[in-house]
């Protein structure tokens, strides 16, 4: 993202809008909201390429789905008519792997209780063999510690969820057709702009965007947010609390056990809170 900005702002003495757009596109396709906004602005204003209001609107809608209030205001200001158009770049970009390696490995200190225990029995019903070349657990932890704060999330919560969801296997697939590190079903992946749920960075962005949305939708109640992640927010509203599903209740217990806490700090209000009054506080 910083390199894209440098090219756009002529840090090296000249503008290179094409290269900036390539890098913004790579980050946007991986679910990075600021890059989606910047790409939309460039298309809306014809910077570095012909003006394309349709593409600008498509990228803004992806950012809105990810919880961006700024994108929602931008889209309302532009007053673009709704269109069923895929968010893409003006060419078939192949910079995903470049963007992936732009995020360096960070030092990780594993003092949290979620790291000290074998978890082979926790990710039950998950298939998909890890392959050579897949990111290491250390690399995944590094990405989470880098990315989670962008969503206002505590990294330890995200890591606890990944441990329960997939056991850190980016190729994990459940019997419910949920994929990747944070086990995104196709509908959730599409909702938050994820094109490839087995791509670890895309999956992390999509899962974190959804988790932030749930924490804003069920504020001050981590259990409801986790229930929504496992069973869907519709099920939580239907039962006005944690659904009476054994899997969901076990999921909440496991995540909270690894997280080591029962609450999470407030997140940005990216959605109006649910009006339900929980009756289930077990």
C-alpha positions as protocol buffer text, in pm:
chain_id: "A"
residue {
  index: 1
  type: UNK
  ca { x: 0 y: 0 z: 0 }
}
residue {
  index: 2
  type: UNK
  ca { x: 278 y: 244 z: 90 }
}
residue {
  index: 3
  type: UNK
  ca { x: 464 y: 166 z: -231 }
}
residue {
  index: 4
  type: UNK
  ca { x: 147 y: 229 z: -433 }
}
residue {
  index: 5
  type: UNK
  ca { x: 107 y: 566 z: -262 }
}
residue {
  index: 6
  type: UNK
  ca { x: 470 y: 650 z: -335 }
}
residue {
  index: 7
  type: UNK
  ca { x: 418 y: 586 z: -706 }
}
residue {
  index: 8
  type: UNK
  ca { x: 95 y: 787 z: -710 }
}
residue {
  index: 9
  type: UNK
  ca { x: 240 y: 1084 z: -518 }
}
residue {
  index: 10
  type: UNK
  ca { x: 567 y: 1095 z: -717 }
}
residue {
  index: 11
  type: UNK
  ca { x: 794 y: 1023 z: -424 }
}
residue {
  index: 12
  type: UNK
  ca { x: 1076 y: 945 z: -669 }
}
residue {
  index: 13
  type: UNK
  ca { x: 1027 y: 1258 z: -878 }
}
residue {
  index: 14
  type: UNK
  ca { x: 763 y: 1143 z: -1122 }
}
residue {
  index: 15
  type: UNK
  ca { x: 411 y: 1001 z: -1113 }
}
residue {
  index: 16
  type: UNK
  ca { x: 360 y: 640 z: -1216 }
}
residue {
  index: 17
  type: UNK
  ca { x: -16 y: 602 z: -1199 }
}
residue {
  index: 18
  type: UNK
  ca { x: -12 y: 273 z: -1384 }
}
residue {
  index: 19
  type: UNK
  ca { x: 218 y: 109 z: -1132 }
}
residue {
  index: 20
  type: UNK
  ca { x: 26 y: 267 z: -845 }
}
residue {
  index: 21
  type: UNK
  ca { x: -298 y: 127 z: -984 }
}
residue {
  index: 22
  type: UNK
  ca { x: -143 y: -218 z: -1020 }
}
residue {
  index: 23
  type: UNK
  ca { x: -36 y: -222 z: -657 }
}
residue {
  index: 24
  type: UNK
  ca { x: -364 y: -78 z: -530 }
}
residue {
  index: 25
  type: UNK
  ca { x: -542 y: -343 z: -733 }
}
residue {
  index: 26
  type: UNK
  ca { x: -335 y: -623 z: -580 }
}
residue {
  index: 27
  type: UNK
  ca { x: -408 y: -500 z: -228 }
}
residue {
  index: 28
  type: UNK
  ca { x: -776 y: -434 z: -309 }
}
residue {
  index: 29
  type: UNK
  ca { x: -823 y: -786 z: -443 }
}
residue {
  index: 30
  type: UNK
  ca { x: -677 y: -917 z: -118 }
}
residue {
  index: 31
  type: UNK
  ca { x: -947 y: -730 z: 75 }
}
residue {
  index: 32
  type: UNK
  ca { x: -752 y: -421 z: 188 }
}
residue {
  index: 33
  type: UNK
  ca { x: -1017 y: -151 z: 235 }
}
residue {
  index: 34
  type: UNK
  ca { x: -792 y: 160 z: 198 }
}
residue {
  index: 35
  type: UNK
  ca { x: -667 y: 23 z: -134 }
}
residue {
  index: 36
  type: UNK
  ca { x: -1025 y: -41 z: -249 }
}
residue {
  index: 37
  type: UNK
  ca { x: -1112 y: 321 z: -166 }
}
residue {
  index: 38
  type: UNK
  ca { x: -805 y: 458 z: -342 }
}
residue {
  index: 39
  type: UNK
  ca { x: -868 y: 245 z: -650 }
}
residue {
  index: 40
  type: UNK
  ca { x: -1230 y: 364 z: -660 }
}
residue {
  index: 41
  type: UNK
  ca { x: -1113 y: 726 z: -638 }
}
residue {
  index: 42
  type: UNK
  ca { x: -872 y: 679 z: -929 }
}
residue {
  index: 43
  type: UNK
  ca { x: -1141 y: 524 z: -1148 }
}
residue {
  index: 44
  type: UNK
  ca { x: -1398 y: 786 z: -1047 }
}
residue {
  index: 45
  type: UNK
  ca { x: -1163 y: 1070 z: -1142 }
}
residue {
  index: 46
  type: UNK
  ca { x: -990 y: 914 z: -1440 }
}
residue {
  index: 47
  type: UNK
  ca { x: -646 y: 924 z: -1278 }
}
residue {
  index: 48
  type: UNK
  ca { x: -399 y: 714 z: -1475 }
}
residue {
  index: 49
  type: UNK
  ca { x: -672 y: 552 z: -1684 }
}
residue {
  index: 50
  type: UNK
  ca { x: -998 y: 652 z: -1854 }
}
residue {
  index: 51
  type: UNK
  ca { x: -1275 y: 743 z: -1612 }
}
residue {
  index: 52
  type: UNK
  ca { x: -1487 y: 440 z: -1527 }
}
residue {
  index: 53
  type: UNK
  ca { x: -1773 y: 520 z: -1291 }
}
residue {
  index: 54
  type: UNK
  ca { x: -1897 y: 162 z: -1301 }
}
residue {
  index: 55
  type: UNK
  ca { x: -1569 y: 21 z: -1172 }
}
residue {
  index: 56
  type: UNK
  ca { x: -1545 y: 295 z: -911 }
}
residue {
  index: 57
  type: UNK
  ca { x: -1889 y: 204 z: -784 }
}
residue {
  index: 58
  type: UNK
  ca { x: -1811 y: -168 z: -786 }
}
residue {
  index: 59
  type: UNK
  ca { x: -1502 y: -122 z: -569 }
}
residue {
  index: 60
  type: UNK
  ca { x: -1689 y: 111 z: -333 }
}
residue {
  index: 61
  type: UNK
  ca { x: -1959 y: -151 z: -285 }
}
residue {
  index: 62
  type: UNK
  ca { x: -1696 y: -409 z: -193 }
}
residue {
  index: 63
  type: UNK
  ca { x: -1556 y: -167 z: 66 }
}
residue {
  index: 64
  type: UNK
  ca { x: -1907 y: -100 z: 199 }
}
residue {
  index: 65
  type: UNK
  ca { x: -1965 y: -474 z: 235 }
}
residue {
  index: 66
  type: UNK
  ca { x: -1643 y: -488 z: 436 }
}
residue {
  index: 67
  type: UNK
  ca { x: -1781 y: -230 z: 678 }
}
residue {
  index: 68
  type: UNK
  ca { x: -1626 y: 95 z: 550 }
}
residue {
  index: 69
  type: UNK
  ca { x: -1831 y: 397 z: 655 }
}
residue {
  index: 70
  type: UNK
  ca { x: -1610 y: 617 z: 436 }
}
residue {
  index: 71
  type: UNK
  ca { x: -1696 y: 409 z: 130 }
}
residue {
  index: 72
  type: UNK
  ca { x: -2065 y: 434 z: 214 }
}
residue {
  index: 73
  type: UNK
  ca { x: -2042 y: 814 z: 230 }
}
residue {
  index: 74
  type: UNK
  ca { x: -1838 y: 829 z: -91 }
}
residue {
  index: 75
  type: UNK
  ca { x: -2090 y: 610 z: -274 }
}
residue {
  index: 76
  type: UNK
  ca { x: -2382 y: 822 z: -152 }
}
residue {
  index: 77
  type: UNK
  ca { x: -2202 y: 1142 z: -257 }
}
residue {
  index: 78
  type: UNK
  ca { x: -2133 y: 1009 z: -606 }
}
residue {
  index: 79
  type: UNK
  ca { x: -2492 y: 885 z: -634 }
}
residue {
  index: 80
  type: UNK
  ca { x: -2397 y: 606 z: -873 }
}
residue {
  index: 81
  type: UNK
  ca { x: -2690 y: 388 z: -980 }
}
residue {
  index: 82
  type: UNK
  ca { x: -2670 y: 31 z: -851 }
}
residue {
  index: 83
  type: UNK
  ca { x: -2522 y: -207 z: -1105 }
}
residue {
  index: 84
  type: UNK
  ca { x: -2442 y: -574 z: -1104 }
}
residue {
  index: 85
  type: UNK
  ca { x: -2077 y: -537 z: -1202 }
}
residue {
  index: 86
  type: UNK
  ca { x: -1778 y: -728 z: -1073 }
}
residue {
  index: 87
  type: UNK
  ca { x: -1500 y: -528 z: -907 }
}
residue {
  index: 88
  type: UNK
  ca { x: -1192 y: -576 z: -1122 }
}
residue {
  index: 89
  type: UNK
  ca { x: -901 y: -384 z: -1265 }
}
residue {
  index: 90
  type: UNK
  ca { x: -875 y: -271 z: -1624 }
}
residue {
  index: 91
  type: UNK
  ca { x: -658 y: -575 z: -1695 }
}
residue {
  index: 92
  type: UNK
  ca { x: -621 y: -918 z: -1540 }
}
residue {
  index: 93
  type: UNK
  ca { x: -382 y: -835 z: -1257 }
}
residue {
  index: 94
  type: UNK
  ca { x: -143 y: -1104 z: -1136 }
}
residue {
  index: 95
  type: UNK
  ca { x: 7 y: -920 z: -842 }
}
residue {
  index: 96
  type: UNK
  ca { x: -154 y: -1117 z: -560 }
}
residue {
  index: 97
  type: UNK
  ca { x: 162 y: -1303 z: -466 }
}
residue {
  index: 98
  type: UNK
  ca { x: 362 y: -979 z: -483 }
}
residue {
  index: 99
  type: UNK
  ca { x: 121 y: -819 z: -238 }
}
residue {
  index: 100
  type: UNK
  ca { x: 142 y: -1126 z: -18 }
}
residue {
  index: 101
  type: UNK
  ca { x: 517 y: -1104 z: 30 }
}
residue {
  index: 102
  type: UNK
  ca { x: 491 y: -729 z: 97 }
}
residue {
  index: 103
  type: UNK
  ca { x: 374 y: -819 z: 449 }
}
residue {
  index: 104
  type: UNK
  ca { x: 692 y: -916 z: 636 }
}
residue {
  index: 105
  type: UNK
  ca { x: 727 y: -1179 z: 902 }
}
residue {
  index: 106
  type: UNK
  ca { x: 704 y: -1008 z: 1239 }
}
residue {
  index: 107
  type: UNK
  ca { x: 846 y: -1134 z: 1568 }
}
residue {
  index: 108
  type: UNK
  ca { x: 587 y: -1341 z: 1753 }
}
residue {
  index: 109
  type: UNK
  ca { x: 590 y: -1409 z: 2125 }
}
residue {
  index: 110
  type: UNK
  ca { x: 372 y: -1704 z: 2213 }
}
residue {
  index: 111
  type: UNK
  ca { x: 284 y: -1638 z: 2576 }
}
residue {
  index: 112
  type: UNK
  ca { x: -93 y: -1664 z: 2536 }
}
residue {
  index: 113
  type: UNK
  ca { x: -264 y: -1984 z: 2658 }
}
residue {
  index: 114
  type: UNK
  ca { x: -381 y: -2057 z: 2303 }
}
residue {
  index: 115
  type: UNK
  ca { x: -30 y: -2158 z: 2203 }
}
residue {
  index: 116
  type: UNK
  ca { x: 61 y: -2405 z: 2473 }
}
residue {
  index: 117
  type: UNK
  ca { x: -170 y: -2694 z: 2398 }
}
residue {
  index: 118
  type: UNK
  ca { x: -210 y: -2953 z: 2126 }
}
residue {
  index: 119
  type: UNK
  ca { x: -518 y: -2872 z: 1923 }
}
residue {
  index: 120
  type: UNK
  ca { x: -550 y: -3174 z: 1695 }
}
residue {
  index: 121
  type: UNK
  ca { x: -893 y: -3251 z: 1843 }
}
residue {
  index: 122
  type: UNK
  ca { x: -1035 y: -2901 z: 1820 }
}
residue {
  index: 123
  type: UNK
  ca { x: -1078 y: -2852 z: 1444 }
}
residue {
  index: 124
  type: UNK
  ca { x: -1315 y: -3143 z: 1404 }
}
residue {
  index: 125
  type: UNK
  ca { x: -1466 y: -3238 z: 1070 }
}
residue {
  index: 126
  type: UNK
  ca { x: -1209 y: -3041 z: 873 }
}
residue {
  index: 127
  type: UNK
  ca { x: -1047 y: -3189 z: 563 }
}
residue {
  index: 128
  type: UNK
  ca { x: -781 y: -3065 z: 325 }
}
residue {
  index: 129
  type: UNK
  ca { x: -416 y: -3156 z: 344 }
}
residue {
  index: 130
  type: UNK
  ca { x: -152 y: -2890 z: 394 }
}
residue {
  index: 131
  type: UNK
  ca { x: 95 y: -2874 z: 107 }
}
residue {
  index: 132
  type: UNK
  ca { x: 456 y: -2777 z: 57 }
}
residue {
  index: 133
  type: UNK
  ca { x: 477 y: -2403 z: 9 }
}
residue {
  index: 134
  type: UNK
  ca { x: 186 y: -2325 z: 240 }
}
residue {
  index: 135
  type: UNK
  ca { x: 263 y: -2053 z: 494 }
}
residue {
  index: 136
  type: UNK
  ca { x: 396 y: -2169 z: 828 }
}
residue {
  index: 137
  type: UNK
  ca { x: 203 y: -2120 z: 1150 }
}
residue {
  index: 138
  type: UNK
  ca { x: 461 y: -1860 z: 1244 }
}
residue {
  index: 139
  type: UNK
  ca { x: 396 y: -1670 z: 921 }
}
residue {
  index: 140
  type: UNK
  ca { x: 20 y: -1684 z: 971 }
}
residue {
  index: 141
  type: UNK
  ca { x: 55 y: -1551 z: 1327 }
}
residue {
  index: 142
  type: UNK
  ca { x: 272 y: -1272 z: 1192 }
}
residue {
  index: 143
  type: UNK
  ca { x: 10 y: -1175 z: 933 }
}
residue {
  index: 144
  type: UNK
  ca { x: -265 y: -1180 z: 1195 }
}
residue {
  index: 145
  type: UNK
  ca { x: -69 y: -954 z: 1429 }
}
residue {
  index: 146
  type: UNK
  ca { x: -11 y: -715 z: 1140 }
}
residue {
  index: 147
  type: UNK
  ca { x: -364 y: -717 z: 997 }
}
residue {
  index: 148
  type: UNK
  ca { x: -597 y: -754 z: 1297 }
}
residue {
  index: 149
  type: UNK
  ca { x: -540 y: -400 z: 1431 }
}
residue {
  index: 150
  type: UNK
  ca { x: -653 y: -262 z: 1092 }
}
residue {
  index: 151
  type: UNK
  ca { x: -996 y: -401 z: 1180 }
}
residue {
  index: 152
  type: UNK
  ca { x: -983 y: -297 z: 1546 }
}
residue {
  index: 153
  type: UNK
  ca { x: -947 y: -662 z: 1649 }
}
residue {
  index: 154
  type: UNK
  ca { x: -726 y: -817 z: 1913 }
}
residue {
  index: 155
  type: UNK
  ca { x: -489 y: -1058 z: 1735 }
}
residue {
  index: 156
  type: UNK
  ca { x: -526 y: -1320 z: 2010 }
}
residue {
  index: 157
  type: UNK
  ca { x: -899 y: -1348 z: 1940 }
}
residue {
  index: 158
  type: UNK
  ca { x: -840 y: -1397 z: 1567 }
}
residue {
  index: 159
  type: UNK
  ca { x: -569 y: -1655 z: 1638 }
}
residue {
  index: 160
  type: UNK
  ca { x: -798 y: -1842 z: 1876 }
}
residue {
  index: 161
  type: UNK
  ca { x: -1066 y: -1854 z: 1607 }
}
residue {
  index: 162
  type: UNK
  ca { x: -821 y: -1976 z: 1342 }
}
residue {
  index: 163
  type: UNK
  ca { x: -702 y: -2247 z: 1578 }
}
residue {
  index: 164
  type: UNK
  ca { x: -1056 y: -2373 z: 1627 }
}
residue {
  index: 165
  type: UNK
  ca { x: -1171 y: -2315 z: 1269 }
}
residue {
  index: 166
  type: UNK
  ca { x: -887 y: -2467 z: 1066 }
}
residue {
  index: 167
  type: UNK
  ca { x: -590 y: -2555 z: 1286 }
}
residue {
  index: 168
  type: UNK
  ca { x: -390 y: -2302 z: 1079 }
}
residue {
  index: 169
  type: UNK
  ca { x: -442 y: -2497 z: 756 }
}
residue {
  index: 170
  type: UNK
  ca { x: -509 y: -2254 z: 466 }
}
residue {
  index: 171
  type: UNK
  ca { x: -648 y: -2542 z: 257 }
}
residue {
  index: 172
  type: UNK
  ca { x: -895 y: -2661 z: 520 }
}
residue {
  index: 173
  type: UNK
  ca { x: -1244 y: -2741 z: 396 }
}
residue {
  index: 174
  type: UNK
  ca { x: -1539 y: -2836 z: 616 }
}
residue {
  index: 175
  type: UNK
  ca { x: -1839 y: -3056 z: 539 }
}
residue {
  index: 176
  type: UNK
  ca { x: -2039 y: -2730 z: 517 }
}
residue {
  index: 177
  type: UNK
  ca { x: -1816 y: -2606 z: 232 }
}
residue {
  index: 178
  type: UNK
  ca { x: -1635 y: -2353 z: 449 }
}
residue {
  index: 179
  type: UNK
  ca { x: -1281 y: -2283 z: 330 }
}
residue {
  index: 180
  type: UNK
  ca { x: -945 y: -2166 z: 451 }
}
residue {
  index: 181
  type: UNK
  ca { x: -795 y: -2032 z: 770 }
}
residue {
  index: 182
  type: UNK
  ca { x: -1112 y: -1865 z: 897 }
}
residue {
  index: 183
  type: UNK
  ca { x: -1351 y: -2108 z: 726 }
}
residue {
  index: 184
  type: UNK
  ca { x: -1546 y: -1878 z: 497 }
}
residue {
  index: 185
  type: UNK
  ca { x: -1852 y: -2017 z: 325 }
}
residue {
  index: 186
  type: UNK
  ca { x: -1897 y: -1895 z: -34 }
}
residue {
  index: 187
  type: UNK
  ca { x: -2173 y: -1651 z: 60 }
}
residue {
  index: 188
  type: UNK
  ca { x: -1962 y: -1482 z: 328 }
}
residue {
  index: 189
  type: UNK
  ca { x: -1659 y: -1472 z: 99 }
}
residue {
  index: 190
  type: UNK
  ca { x: -1860 y: -1297 z: -172 }
}
residue {
  index: 191
  type: UNK
  ca { x: -2015 y: -1061 z: 82 }
}
residue {
  index: 192
  type: UNK
  ca { x: -1673 y: -936 z: 190 }
}
residue {
  index: 193
  type: UNK
  ca { x: -1500 y: -933 z: -147 }
}
residue {
  index: 194
  type: UNK
  ca { x: -1295 y: -1253 z: -116 }
}
residue {
  index: 195
  type: UNK
  ca { x: -1226 y: -1416 z: -452 }
}
residue {
  index: 196
  type: UNK
  ca { x: -1018 y: -1713 z: -334 }
}
residue {
  index: 197
  type: UNK
  ca { x: -1087 y: -1842 z: 16 }
}
residue {
  index: 198
  type: UNK
  ca { x: -780 y: -2067 z: 7 }
}
residue {
  index: 199
  type: UNK
  ca { x: -556 y: -1763 z: -40 }
}
residue {
  index: 200
  type: UNK
  ca { x: -446 y: -1699 z: 320 }
}
residue {
  index: 201
  type: UNK
  ca { x: -436 y: -1319 z: 307 }
}
residue {
  index: 202
  type: UNK
  ca { x: -771 y: -1289 z: 130 }
}
residue {
  index: 203
  type: UNK
  ca { x: -922 y: -1532 z: 379 }
}
residue {
  index: 204
  type: UNK
  ca { x: -784 y: -1338 z: 676 }
}
residue {
  index: 205
  type: UNK
  ca { x: -919 y: -1009 z: 543 }
}
residue {
  index: 206
  type: UNK
  ca { x: -1262 y: -1160 z: 478 }
}
residue {
  index: 207
  type: UNK
  ca { x: -1283 y: -1334 z: 814 }
}
residue {
  index: 208
  type: UNK
  ca { x: -1167 y: -1027 z: 1005 }
}
residue {
  index: 209
  type: UNK
  ca { x: -1407 y: -800 z: 817 }
}
residue {
  index: 210
  type: UNK
  ca { x: -1695 y: -1032 z: 909 }
}
residue {
  index: 211
  type: UNK
  ca { x: -1584 y: -1060 z: 1271 }
}
residue {
  index: 212
  type: UNK
  ca { x: -1561 y: -681 z: 1302 }
}
residue {
  index: 213
  type: UNK
  ca { x: -1910 y: -652 z: 1150 }
}
residue {
  index: 214
  type: UNK
  ca { x: -2047 y: -902 z: 1403 }
}
residue {
  index: 215
  type: UNK
  ca { x: -1881 y: -727 z: 1697 }
}
residue {
  index: 216
  type: UNK
  ca { x: -2044 y: -403 z: 1582 }
}
residue {
  index: 217
  type: UNK
  ca { x: -2380 y: -573 z: 1522 }
}
residue {
  index: 218
  type: UNK
  ca { x: -2380 y: -742 z: 1864 }
}
residue {
  index: 219
  type: UNK
  ca { x: -2188 y: -480 z: 2064 }
}
residue {
  index: 220
  type: UNK
  ca { x: -2057 y: -564 z: 2409 }
}
residue {
  index: 221
  type: UNK
  ca { x: -2136 y: -934 z: 2363 }
}
residue {
  index: 222
  type: UNK
  ca { x: -1849 y: -1143 z: 2233 }
}
residue {
  index: 223
  type: UNK
  ca { x: -2048 y: -1464 z: 2274 }
}
residue {
  index: 224
  type: UNK
  ca { x: -2316 y: -1344 z: 2035 }
}
residue {
  index: 225
  type: UNK
  ca { x: -2056 y: -1231 z: 1783 }
}
residue {
  index: 226
  type: UNK
  ca { x: -1891 y: -1573 z: 1794 }
}
residue {
  index: 227
  type: UNK
  ca { x: -2228 y: -1743 z: 1765 }
}
residue {
  index: 228
  type: UNK
  ca { x: -2298 y: -1531 z: 1459 }
}
residue {
  index: 229
  type: UNK
  ca { x: -1965 y: -1627 z: 1305 }
}
residue {
  index: 230
  type: UNK
  ca { x: -2040 y: -1995 z: 1353 }
}
residue {
  index: 231
  type: UNK
  ca { x: -2413 y: -2009 z: 1281 }
}
residue {
  index: 232
  type: UNK
  ca { x: -2487 y: -1677 z: 1108 }
}
residue {
  index: 233
  type: UNK
  ca { x: -2628 y: -1359 z: 1254 }
}
residue {
  index: 234
  type: UNK
  ca { x: -2975 y: -1464 z: 1137 }
}
residue {
  index: 235
  type: UNK
  ca { x: -2973 y: -1763 z: 1371 }
}
residue {
  index: 236
  type: UNK
  ca { x: -2870 y: -1543 z: 1664 }
}
residue {
  index: 237
  type: UNK
  ca { x: -3158 y: -1306 z: 1594 }
}
residue {
  index: 238
  type: UNK
  ca { x: -3403 y: -1592 z: 1545 }
}
residue {
  index: 239
  type: UNK
  ca { x: -3327 y: -1733 z: 1891 }
}
residue {
  index: 240
  type: UNK
  ca { x: -3262 y: -1392 z: 2045 }
}
residue {
  index: 241
  type: UNK
  ca { x: -2932 y: -1520 z: 2180 }
}
residue {
  index: 242
  type: UNK
  ca { x: -2692 y: -1807 z: 2128 }
}
residue {
  index: 243
  type: UNK
  ca { x: -2872 y: -2068 z: 1913 }
}
residue {
  index: 244
  type: UNK
  ca { x: -2939 y: -2405 z: 2081 }
}
residue {
  index: 245
  type: UNK
  ca { x: -2692 y: -2581 z: 1854 }
}
residue {
  index: 246
  type: UNK
  ca { x: -2437 y: -2809 z: 2018 }
}
residue {
  index: 247
  type: UNK
  ca { x: -2173 y: -2721 z: 1759 }
}
residue {
  index: 248
  type: UNK
  ca { x: -2218 y: -2347 z: 1811 }
}
residue {
  index: 249
  type: UNK
  ca { x: -2204 y: -2367 z: 2188 }
}
residue {
  index: 250
  type: UNK
  ca { x: -1894 y: -2586 z: 2176 }
}
residue {
  index: 251
  type: UNK
  ca { x: -1737 y: -2346 z: 1929 }
}
residue {
  index: 252
  type: UNK
  ca { x: -1788 y: -2051 z: 2164 }
}
residue {
  index: 253
  type: UNK
  ca { x: -1642 y: -2241 z: 2460 }
}
residue {
  index: 254
  type: UNK
  ca { x: -1334 y: -2345 z: 2263 }
}
residue {
  index: 255
  type: UNK
  ca { x: -1262 y: -1999 z: 2122 }
}
residue {
  index: 256
  type: UNK
  ca { x: -1307 y: -1829 z: 2458 }
}
residue {
  index: 257
  type: UNK
  ca { x: -1085 y: -2088 z: 2623 }
}
residue {
  index: 258
  type: UNK
  ca { x: -802 y: -2024 z: 2377 }
}
residue {
  index: 259
  type: UNK
  ca { x: -860 y: -1648 z: 2380 }
}
residue {
  index: 260
  type: UNK
  ca { x: -845 y: -1643 z: 2758 }
}
residue {
  index: 261
  type: UNK
  ca { x: -1103 y: -1366 z: 2791 }
}
residue {
  index: 262
  type: UNK
  ca { x: -1481 y: -1328 z: 2773 }
}
residue {
  index: 263
  type: UNK
  ca { x: -1500 y: -982 z: 2616 }
}
residue {
  index: 264
  type: UNK
  ca { x: -1345 y: -774 z: 2341 }
}
residue {
  index: 265
  type: UNK
  ca { x: -1291 y: -397 z: 2323 }
}
residue {
  index: 266
  type: UNK
  ca { x: -1551 y: -203 z: 2120 }
}
residue {
  index: 267
  type: UNK
  ca { x: -1494 y: -184 z: 1745 }
}
residue {
  index: 268
  type: UNK
  ca { x: -1583 y: 83 z: 1491 }
}
residue {
  index: 269
  type: UNK
  ca { x: -1959 y: 110 z: 1438 }
}
residue {
  index: 270
  type: UNK
  ca { x: -1967 y: -18 z: 1081 }
}
residue {
  index: 271
  type: UNK
  ca { x: -2332 y: -123 z: 1108 }
}
residue {
  index: 272
  type: UNK
  ca { x: -2630 y: -27 z: 1320 }
}
residue {
  index: 273
  type: UNK
  ca { x: -2654 y: -264 z: 1619 }
}
residue {
  index: 274
  type: UNK
  ca { x: -2908 y: -545 z: 1628 }
}
residue {
  index: 275
  type: UNK
  ca { x: -3222 y: -470 z: 1825 }
}
residue {
  index: 276
  type: UNK
  ca { x: -3248 y: -811 z: 1985 }
}
residue {
  index: 277
  type: UNK
  ca { x: -3254 y: -840 z: 2361 }
}
residue {
  index: 278
  type: UNK
  ca { x: -3061 y: -1158 z: 2435 }
}
residue {
  index: 279
  type: UNK
  ca { x: -3245 y: -1404 z: 2654 }
}
residue {
  index: 280
  type: UNK
  ca { x: -2974 y: -1671 z: 2648 }
}
residue {
  index: 281
  type: UNK
  ca { x: -2681 y: -1592 z: 2874 }
}
residue {
  index: 282
  type: UNK
  ca { x: -2567 y: -1944 z: 2947 }
}
